[in-house]
């Protein structure tokens, strides 16, 4: 494992609730490396190996389970990109059996990925970014969108909701303030705000709290939704791992898309929904054909491993 990946992968394991199984993750990392043909591991190939290791540990999978062609596994998107040649080709290519298992009926690339990349349309990209931002974008913003369209769209939405949080001190952004703690933030040249956190109220019946603070010495308060309360109130149902008609989340994270609706007739291998956690995206496909009876989770919801998402008739 590259030294630079060690801390990043551990942070991913923490976010997925696997920090207590870190030694297992490291062992499986070596197993995945062998499965993939002992590839050169640099960004982004090392991340794909790490994603696969986390995927296997979270789902209690062994190398034998991966190589079992009778199973319908939803591999992380980065793994599909790697084995599909989107990150280039190792000398001699990837092991043929792992190619067939991961790519299924997809051909994958055999030449340089950039050779088939369509030319970027700067004018169209500029128009899309202008819709996201609501103003004329700079070239840097357009290029950022072209390089990372999904990430940039999320970034623009975050800035629209919360403004420019890069002005906040890093500890405040990640961990918040302690009672009585204050900090200064420059919101524009010559304009500095001094914010002192005082206390918060008990939860209100609608799941909100009132936060009390001082802004440049003047008392202020704001009522906000306390997202930590939702987890206590929400009673999630776990999927039965022995029932192929119950489809659960393969890892903790956010449901990005739900691709089916109740009543839809589904073929084996068809996409059902996708999950994302710590830059690791995974698409869940149907292991059996059938008809969707119900969808229990909506897009944008947070789930834990095993939470019931879809039920077949």
SULGITA-V450194 format. One record per backbone hydrogen bond with DSSP energy under -1.0 kcal/mol. CO is the residue of the C=O (numbers start at 1). NH is the residue of the N-H. Records with the same first field share a line. If there is no record, write none. Layout:
BEGIN
CO=NH ; NH
END
This chain:
BEGIN
2=5 ; 6
5=9
6=10
7=11
8=12
9=13
10=14
11=15
12=16
13=18
14=17
18=21
19=22
21=25
22=26
23=27
24=28
25=29
26=30
27=31
28=32
29=33
30=34
31=35
32=36
33=38
34=37
42=45 ; 46
44=48
45=49
46=50
47=51
48=52
49=53
50=54
51=55
52=56
53=57
54=58
55=59
56=61
57=60
62=66
63=67
68=71
73=75
76=80
77=81
78=82
79=83
80=84
81=86
82=85
84=109
85=88
90=93
95=99
96=100
97=101
98=102
99=103
100=104
103=106
112=115
113=116
121=125
122=126
123=127
124=128
125=129
126=130
127=131
128=132
129=133
130=134
138=142
139=143
140=144
141=145
142=146
143=147
144=148
148=152
149=153
150=154
151=155
152=156
153=157
154=158
155=159
156=160
157=161
158=162
159=163
163=165
164=167
165=168
169=173
170=174
171=175
172=176
178=181
181=197
183=195
185=193
188=191
191=187 ; 188
193=185
194=216
195=183
196=214
197=180
199=212
204=207
207=226
208=204
209=224
210=201
211=222
212=198 ; 199
213=220
214=196
215=218
218=215
220=213
222=211
224=209
226=229
229=233
230=234
237=308
240=243
243=246
245=312
247=309 ; 310
249=306
253=303
254=276
255=300
257=274
261=264
264=292
266=290
267=270
270=286
272=259
273=284
274=256
275=282
276=254
277=280
280=277
281=77
282=275
284=272 ; 273
286=269
290=266
291=313
292=263
294=311
298=301
301=255
303=253
304=307
306=239
307=249
309=296
310=247
311=293 ; 294
END
